[in-house]
Amino acid sequence: MKRWGFLIVLGACSSQNPVDLYGQWENPDKRLTAYPSYLDYGGYNNAWTIAVRDTMVHIVWEHRDIGPGELYYIRSINSGSSFEPDTQLTTRDSHFPSVAVCDSIVHIVWQDARDGNPEIYYKRSVDDGETWGDDEMLTNDLADSEYPSVAVSDSIVHIVWQDDRWGNYEIYYKRSVDNGETWGADERLTNDSAYSYFPSMAVCDSIVHIVWFDKRDNNYEIYYNRSVDNGETWGGDERRTDDLAASYCPSVAVSDSIVHIVWYDHRDGNTEIYYKRSVDNGMLWYSDERITDDLAASYNPSIAVCDSIVHIVWYDWRDNDEEIYYNRSVNDGETWGIIDERITDAVGKSHYVSVACWDCSYDYDVHIAWTDERDGGNNEEIYYKRHKCEGSNVEEDYRFKIADLRLEVCPNPVVGSAIIKYQLPVKSKISLKIYDITGRIVKTLVNEEKKAGSYTVNFDTQGLTTGIYFAKLVVGDYKEIKKLILMK
């Protein structure tokens, strides 16, 4: 695996690998709860216990003492710089919460046994977590409904969970088209004689993606399904892994048409983190890619994506203790960092981590929350950490982060046409124009905001006469001009 970092390159005849620039995770780790001798537990990676919108960070967890669990919530209104006091959301037997946010509406689902068996419950806030509505029971059957995951796009809220109302666990789905005001019927998505577990869900526009692990093939494999009409209809189950070992606990994220799946897998003799992607909304898939490579076990990855930057966190035993690790791709999962980055370093287990990010005006903070027992005994607390963007605008990023900037045209002298390539480390407004010797603009090749990634531009000289021209690149406050010789 090749590590990619923050670099802009314009060129055509030669290639150059970008340098690494992960940036910094802020220290120290921030403890969000303080309940001595109690267990505070985020949850598994099939759902997210942290959600971000703009400067609002929302975290939910399960708090247990010697009795049943209760759900608590905490928020930050300044991108994680500080947190307000926590809020108790439930008073009953509540477990495994999942949170999603769109605009100012925060949606939370969980499993709750207040009625004698686990059912799926829902709660929302319409004012960014300031106040909360009543608990709403979404399932009602004699079997167990467990491990929900929630995702939202505009006013449509999607929920998926595992349910054994038919004698074995199957994947079920439910949606609201009015921001959680009313809900449709439960819909069974899987129908096989084996168990289907731990669904994870992501949505972009009208396309909903679901992954889970399933034993219908006599060993646990990762399965996938999607809806292209906001959950109204669904395609068939698709097996996404195929090896002799077991694949567990997938997590899914999506940005535009690119779908990312991560899970842990035993095919290498010990537990490693694996990844795969689709670049066409889940129609075709690339091969499985191994992310971790060490002698210890790596578990329960959580994934988030902002534009073309994909973030994965998990917990790992390579340090003889459970610690949180991180890796990322800056080019839509095409390549990954060579070195996994250790995020925690404390005595006691750090595990069950969840990741979220928000991309707005080039501010791509990454936020993680996890369960941690560094405070001694059986006292597990919720901890938080963020990767803070060093500058909120791209001009600062380019001025201080770019190690090598080049503008090249190939061939030069230009005969007929030429090729210009450029690569962006972050989403940015880019201008690439051709001027004649008098300073008049004769060609505008690029003048728009682009996502991070690699691009190729064809410089067609049709309509231009033989002579001297200049290519001018503007990215943020960076400008470079290169002389071109056009020959007919």
C-alpha positions as MATLAB code, in Angstrom:
seq = 'MKRWGFLIVLGACSSQNPVDLYGQWENPDKRLTAYPSYLDYGGYNNAWTIAVRDTMVHIVWEHRDIGPGELYYIRSINSGSSFEPDTQLTTRDSHFPSVAVCDSIVHIVWQDARDGNPEIYYKRSVDDGETWGDDEMLTNDLADSEYPSVAVSDSIVHIVWQDDRWGNYEIYYKRSVDNGETWGADERLTNDSAYSYFPSMAVCDSIVHIVWFDKRDNNYEIYYNRSVDNGETWGGDERRTDDLAASYCPSVAVSDSIVHIVWYDHRDGNTEIYYKRSVDNGMLWYSDERITDDLAASYNPSIAVCDSIVHIVWYDWRDNDEEIYYNRSVNDGETWGIIDERITDAVGKSHYVSVACWDCSYDYDVHIAWTDERDGGNNEEIYYKRHKCEGSNVEEDYRFKIADLRLEVCPNPVVGSAIIKYQLPVKSKISLKIYDITGRIVKTLVNEEKKAGSYTVNFDTQGLTTGIYFAKLVVGDYKEIKKLILMK';
ca = [
       0.000    0.000    0.000;
       1.254    3.456   -0.895;
       0.714    6.395    1.399;
      -0.681    9.522   -0.183;
      -0.519   12.920    1.417;
      -1.131   16.581    0.772;
       0.326   17.664   -2.549;
      -0.647   19.412   -5.746;
       1.127   18.321   -8.904;
       0.537   19.558  -12.403;
       2.412   17.583  -14.948;
       2.171   15.269  -17.881;
       5.438   13.570  -18.881;
       6.641   12.474  -15.473;
       5.112   11.171  -12.270;
       5.890   11.964   -8.689;
       4.541   10.341   -5.565;
       2.859   12.731   -3.140;
       4.518   13.207    0.228;
       2.874   12.148    3.456;
       1.189   14.697    5.631;
      -1.293   13.115    8.035;
      -1.444   16.125   10.274;
      -1.960   15.881   14.011;
      -4.504   14.373   16.356;
      -5.082   16.700   19.277;
      -3.879   15.732   22.733;
      -4.757   14.911   25.388;
      -7.658   12.503   24.901;
     -10.827   14.108   26.238;
     -12.824   12.236   28.873;
     -16.532   12.936   28.408;
     -18.022   10.880   31.271;
     -17.130   10.583   34.945;
     -19.222    7.930   36.678;
     -17.076    5.881   39.083;
     -17.427    2.082   38.924;
     -19.939    2.237   36.086;
     -19.776    1.077   32.469;
     -20.219    3.595   29.693;
     -20.339    1.856   26.356;
     -20.572    3.281   22.877;
     -21.397    0.293   20.721;
     -20.330   -1.930   17.879;
     -19.199   -0.722   14.482;
     -22.420   -1.624   12.689;
     -23.741    1.786   13.745;
     -22.229    5.140   14.627;
     -22.420    6.632   18.092;
     -21.011    9.948   16.879;
     -22.433   12.261   14.206;
     -21.241   15.648   12.955;
     -22.839   18.538   11.109;
     -20.936   21.767   10.628;
     -19.639   22.704   14.112;
     -22.110   20.443   15.950;
     -20.794   17.144   17.328;
     -23.358   14.663   18.717;
     -22.365   11.617   20.797;
     -24.644    9.010   22.366;
     -23.768    6.035   24.564;
     -25.118    3.442   26.970;
     -24.572    3.918   30.700;
     -24.846    0.919   33.010;
     -24.447    0.428   36.710;
     -25.648   -2.790   38.383;
     -29.028   -2.437   36.680;
     -30.296   -1.989   33.105;
     -28.651    0.365   30.687;
     -29.711    3.950   30.063;
     -28.903    6.181   27.104;
     -26.999    9.423   27.507;
     -26.208   12.173   25.030;
     -23.637   14.944   24.850;
     -22.905   17.613   22.268;
     -20.332   20.171   21.271;
     -21.308   23.342   19.426;
     -17.709   24.289   18.552;
     -16.379   21.298   16.614;
     -15.287   19.418   19.725;
     -13.287   22.172   21.414;
     -15.562   21.815   24.438;
     -18.653   19.824   25.380;
     -21.807   20.771   27.223;
     -23.077   18.693   30.175;
     -24.519   15.323   29.200;
     -28.250   14.597   29.017;
     -30.004   11.408   30.074;
     -32.303   10.273   27.235;
     -33.867    7.073   28.626;
     -34.563    5.523   32.022;
     -35.182    1.931   30.985;
     -33.331   -1.092   29.617;
     -31.693    0.674   26.632;
     -28.707   -0.560   24.638;
     -26.660   -0.130   21.438;
     -27.584    3.378   20.253;
     -26.972    4.805   16.786;
     -27.116    8.488   15.824;
     -27.439   10.425   12.560;
     -27.968   14.115   11.812;
     -29.243   16.181    8.892;
     -29.580   19.956    9.157;
     -30.693   20.618   12.744;
     -32.547   17.316   13.251;
     -30.745   14.630   15.270;
     -32.067   11.056   15.037;
     -31.259    8.321   17.569;
     -32.291    4.639   17.499;
     -31.527    1.865   19.959;
     -32.741   -1.504   21.233;
     -34.838   -1.421   24.377;
     -36.191   -4.232   26.575;
     -38.614   -2.181   28.674;
     -41.467   -4.212   27.166;
     -39.945   -7.584   28.090;
     -38.016   -8.317   24.893;
     -35.697   -6.104   22.834;
     -37.539   -3.736   20.484;
     -36.282   -0.890   18.301;
     -36.934    2.583   19.710;
     -36.481    6.039   18.198;
     -36.038    9.566   19.498;
     -35.266   12.866   17.816;
     -34.306   16.456   18.447;
     -35.309   19.173   15.967;
     -33.014   21.830   17.462;
     -29.533   20.256   17.254;
     -29.865   18.372   20.536;
     -31.092   21.268   22.655;
     -34.374   19.496   23.462;
     -35.676   15.986   22.760;
     -39.004   14.431   21.862;
     -40.574   11.346   23.370;
     -39.338    7.777   22.940;
     -41.153    6.010   20.112;
     -41.419    2.231   19.825;
     -40.837    1.252   16.186;
     -41.110   -2.564   16.353;
     -43.658   -4.653   18.192;
     -43.311   -8.424   18.058;
     -42.552  -11.246   20.498;
     -39.021  -11.850   19.176;
     -35.796   -9.873   19.574;
     -35.143   -6.769   17.470;
     -31.523   -5.719   17.953;
     -28.484   -3.713   16.832;
     -30.101   -0.910   14.806;
     -28.271    1.450   12.468;
     -29.715    4.773   11.306;
     -28.917    6.961    8.293;
     -30.603   10.089    6.964;
     -30.746   12.009    3.685;
     -32.786   15.212    3.669;
     -36.156   14.332    5.199;
     -35.903   10.569    4.729;
     -34.736    8.572    7.753;
     -33.649    4.953    7.234;
     -33.304    2.308    9.953;
     -31.983   -1.240    9.632;
     -31.631   -3.944   12.308;
     -31.495   -7.705   12.938;
     -34.666   -9.501   13.994;
     -35.492  -13.135   14.870;
     -39.295  -12.973   14.616;
     -39.157  -15.813   12.059;
     -37.001  -18.140   14.152;
     -33.589  -17.005   12.906;
     -32.052  -13.575   12.638;
     -32.910  -11.685    9.464;
     -32.193   -8.121    8.341;
     -35.155   -5.738    8.606;
     -35.644   -2.180    7.361;
     -37.965    0.730    8.102;
     -38.150    4.341    6.946;
     -39.742    7.695    7.573;
     -40.196   10.188    4.740;
     -41.064   13.138    6.999;
     -38.045   13.488    9.310;
     -39.271   10.864   11.780;
     -42.813   12.200   12.233;
     -44.393    8.984   10.925;
     -42.979    5.585    9.974;
     -43.680    2.946    7.355;
     -44.044   -0.764    7.966;
     -41.197   -3.134    8.863;
     -39.701   -4.735    5.760;
     -37.810   -8.012    5.787;
     -34.747   -7.770    3.519;
     -33.104  -11.207    3.941;
     -34.772  -14.587    3.706;
     -32.502  -17.572    4.220;
     -32.172  -20.370    6.744;
     -28.960  -19.008    8.288;
     -28.393  -16.064   10.606;
     -27.835  -12.527    9.301;
     -26.167  -10.187   11.774;
     -25.108   -6.619   12.515;
     -26.353   -4.535    9.572;
     -24.685   -1.213    8.781;
     -26.210    1.431    6.538;
     -25.187    4.543    4.587;
     -27.136    6.776    2.200;
     -26.255    9.334   -0.460;
     -29.056   11.133   -2.276;
     -31.652    8.441   -3.086;
     -29.320    5.418   -2.953;
     -29.281    3.430    0.299;
     -26.509    0.895    0.958;
     -26.693   -1.900    3.559;
     -24.036   -4.430    4.576;
     -24.099   -7.242    7.152;
     -22.456  -10.601    7.821;
     -24.284  -13.827    7.047;
     -23.739  -17.582    7.515;
     -25.840  -18.874    4.612;
     -22.638  -20.125    2.936;
     -21.609  -22.200    5.990;
     -19.126  -19.590    7.119;
     -19.620  -15.925    7.849;
     -19.362  -13.699    4.779;
     -20.079  -10.024    4.102;
     -23.309   -9.367    2.205;
     -24.632   -6.217    0.516;
     -27.966   -4.849   -0.690;
     -29.055   -1.480   -1.997;
     -32.070    0.594   -2.885;
     -31.896    3.225   -5.630;
     -35.238    4.833   -4.748;
     -34.819    5.883   -1.110;
     -35.754    2.492    0.301;
     -39.005    2.032   -1.595;
     -37.709   -1.094   -3.359;
     -34.602   -3.236   -2.856;
     -32.276   -5.318   -5.003;
     -31.126   -8.815   -4.176;
     -28.549   -9.842   -1.573;
     -25.012   -9.871   -2.959;
     -22.111  -11.750   -1.387;
     -19.145   -9.402   -1.139;
     -16.488  -11.697    0.409;
     -15.516  -15.214   -0.617;
     -12.848  -16.948    1.445;
     -12.658  -19.986    3.704;
     -12.376  -17.966    6.892;
     -14.941  -15.821    8.644;
     -15.633  -12.156    7.850;
     -17.361  -10.113   10.545;
     -18.937   -6.788   11.480;
     -18.883   -4.632    8.322;
     -19.225   -0.870    8.320;
     -20.219    1.105    5.213;
     -19.811    4.719    4.084;
     -20.617    6.487    0.824;
     -19.685    9.726   -0.939;
     -21.312   10.465   -4.292;
     -21.090    7.215   -6.295;
     -18.220    5.659   -4.314;
     -19.191    3.069   -1.690;
     -16.677    1.953    0.941;
     -16.915   -1.195    3.095;
     -14.587   -2.208    5.932;
     -14.702   -5.289    8.180;
     -12.483   -7.674   10.143;
     -11.450  -10.994    8.662;
      -9.724  -14.235    9.757;
      -8.371  -15.366    6.370;
      -4.764  -14.571    7.362;
      -4.738  -16.788   10.432;
      -5.293  -13.853   12.754;
      -7.830  -11.060   12.665;
      -7.068   -8.248   10.213;
      -8.948   -5.226    8.869;
     -10.103   -5.510    5.256;
     -11.576   -2.972    2.836;
     -13.296   -2.901   -0.540;
     -15.031   -0.297   -2.662;
     -17.344    0.318   -5.578;
     -17.057    3.436   -7.734;
     -20.440    3.017   -9.461;
     -22.911    3.026   -6.577;
     -22.462   -0.633   -5.719;
     -22.876   -2.221   -9.155;
     -19.295   -3.479   -9.528;
     -16.709   -3.973   -6.786;
     -12.935   -3.952   -6.538;
     -11.039   -6.774   -4.844;
     -10.701   -7.055   -1.075;
      -7.756   -5.063    0.283;
      -5.970   -5.866    3.516;
      -5.462   -2.701    5.605;
      -3.647   -4.070    8.680;
      -0.665   -6.414    8.698;
       0.602   -7.330   12.148;
       0.739  -10.432   14.327;
      -1.957   -9.236   16.714;
      -5.712   -9.058   16.266;
      -7.546   -6.026   14.877;
     -11.269   -5.657   15.501;
     -14.438   -3.701   14.776;
     -13.478   -1.037   12.217;
     -15.625    2.055   11.783;
     -15.522    4.095    8.569;
     -16.426    7.637    7.516;
     -15.830    9.560    4.295;
     -15.765   13.246    3.373;
     -15.392   13.921   -0.348;
     -12.463   11.725   -1.393;
     -10.885   11.311    2.059;
     -11.774    7.984    3.717;
     -11.138    7.463    7.438;
     -10.970    4.092    9.217;
     -10.571    3.502   12.957;
     -10.477    0.227   14.879;
      -9.023   -1.276   18.032;
      -5.922   -3.406   17.925;
      -3.951   -5.765   20.203;
      -0.486   -5.197   18.725;
       0.572   -3.217   21.816;
      -0.445   -6.050   24.190;
      -3.477   -4.003   25.077;
      -6.485   -2.765   23.142;
      -5.631    0.592   21.575;
      -7.330    2.729   18.925;
      -5.675    2.832   15.486;
      -6.326    4.924   12.395;
      -5.621    4.850    8.674;
      -6.899    6.874    5.774;
      -7.003    7.253    2.027;
      -7.011   10.674    0.354;
      -7.974    9.342   -3.090;
     -11.310    7.586   -2.598;
      -9.763    4.363   -1.285;
      -7.390    3.834   -4.212;
      -4.346    3.764   -1.933;
      -3.881    3.696    1.847;
      -1.284    4.823    4.335;
       1.702    2.551    4.805;
       1.737    2.993    8.575;
      -1.299    2.583   10.812;
      -1.435    5.482   13.246;
      -1.860    4.692   16.923;
      -4.380    7.116   18.424;
      -4.485    6.075   22.108;
      -1.685    5.198   24.511;
      -3.063    4.432   27.955;
      -3.134    1.565   30.444;
      -6.383   -0.336   30.037;
      -8.544   -1.146   27.065;
      -9.513    1.456   24.492;
     -12.097   -0.095   22.197;
     -15.447    0.126   20.376;
     -14.531    3.275   18.497;
     -16.786    5.257   16.162;
     -15.702    7.905   13.625;
     -17.436   10.850   11.944;
     -16.299   13.753    9.795;
     -17.722   16.877    8.234;
     -16.506   18.684    5.134;
     -17.614   22.291    4.914;
     -15.574   25.175    3.480;
     -12.433   23.008    3.524;
     -12.737   22.324    7.262;
     -12.437   18.539    7.361;
     -12.217   17.770   11.059;
     -12.317   14.088   11.990;
     -13.977   13.102   15.278;
     -13.797    9.800   17.155;
     -15.416    8.535   20.347;
     -14.701    5.275   22.130;
     -15.037    3.258   25.345;
     -11.997    3.354   27.627;
     -11.068    1.719   30.940;
      -7.881    3.674   31.692;
      -9.517    5.083   34.810;
      -9.250    1.774   36.649;
     -11.229   -1.243   37.747;
     -14.447   -1.932   35.882;
     -14.908    1.766   35.292;
     -15.249    2.278   31.551;
     -15.770    5.829   30.327;
     -16.474    7.559   27.031;
     -13.475    9.354   25.523;
     -13.200   11.687   22.547;
     -10.474   12.948   20.231;
     -10.344   14.965   17.049;
      -8.051   15.579   14.133;
      -8.324   19.330   13.752;
      -7.863   20.892   10.342;
      -4.936   23.289   10.714;
      -6.544   25.954    8.547;
     -10.177   26.508    7.682;
      -9.451   27.649    4.161;
      -7.531   26.055    1.361;
      -5.193   28.995    0.841;
      -3.606   28.372    4.246;
      -3.291   24.675    3.424;
      -1.483   25.326    0.164;
       0.834   27.984    1.544;
       2.088   25.879    4.430;
       1.537   22.265    3.406;
       2.562   21.858   -0.199;
       6.042   20.409   -0.513;
       6.416   20.581   -4.276;
       4.363   22.533   -6.818;
       5.015   22.158  -10.542;
       3.272   23.224  -13.723;
       4.210   21.283  -16.822;
       2.759   20.802  -20.275;
       3.603   17.834  -22.419;
       4.744   18.177  -25.126;
       6.262   21.660  -25.140;
       6.635   22.988  -27.837;
       2.980   22.131  -28.404;
       1.942   20.676  -31.726;
      -1.788   20.185  -32.133;
      -2.612   19.482  -28.498;
      -1.025   18.830  -25.118;
      -1.938   17.116  -21.854;
      -1.967   18.764  -18.428;
      -2.447   16.698  -15.269;
      -3.062   17.932  -11.765;
      -3.791   16.360   -8.397;
      -5.576   18.042   -5.483;
      -5.091   17.020   -1.827;
      -8.315   18.702   -0.663;
     -11.403   20.104   -2.290;
     -10.503   23.502   -3.717;
     -11.290   26.172   -6.291;
      -8.823   25.899   -9.151;
      -8.246   28.096  -12.191;
      -6.138   27.025  -15.166;
      -6.104   29.413  -18.129;
      -4.063   30.032  -21.276;
      -2.991   33.607  -22.169;
      -1.504   35.022  -25.354;
       1.542   37.301  -25.382;
      -0.645   40.404  -24.904;
      -2.173   39.023  -21.686;
      -5.538   38.123  -23.234;
      -7.236   34.915  -22.068;
      -7.562   32.578  -25.052;
      -8.518   29.324  -23.299;
     -10.076   28.534  -19.921;
      -9.265   24.917  -19.113;
     -10.492   24.743  -15.525;
     -12.420   27.257  -13.455;
     -14.423   25.440  -10.775;
     -14.287   23.724   -7.423;
     -12.878   20.204   -7.567;
     -12.833   17.365   -5.077;
      -9.490   15.986   -3.940;
      -8.119   13.608   -6.539;
      -6.264   13.317   -9.844;
      -7.379   15.077  -13.026;
      -6.268   15.298  -16.654;
      -6.951   18.267  -18.927;
      -6.589   18.274  -22.702;
      -5.198   21.531  -24.103;
      -6.651   21.750  -27.607;
      -4.908   24.467  -29.638;
      -7.582   24.682  -32.312;
      -8.186   28.306  -33.259;
      -4.788   29.458  -31.978;
      -1.944   30.607  -34.193;
       1.750   29.819  -33.957;
       3.441   31.842  -31.237;
       4.177   32.213  -27.545;
       1.511   31.583  -24.918;
       1.410   31.279  -21.131;
      -0.341   28.741  -18.904;
      -1.389   30.222  -15.567;
      -2.406   28.076  -12.596;
      -4.197   29.649   -9.614;
      -5.014   27.578   -6.509;
      -5.885   29.650   -3.461;
      -3.290   32.403   -3.363;
      -0.729   30.302   -5.246;
       0.014   31.269   -8.845;
       2.444   29.824  -11.365;
       3.015   30.789  -14.976;
       4.747   28.687  -17.597;
       5.785   29.745  -21.084;
       4.421   27.642  -23.945;
       5.549   27.562  -27.576;
       2.822   26.662  -30.041;
       3.877   25.325  -33.445;
       1.469   24.659  -36.307;
];
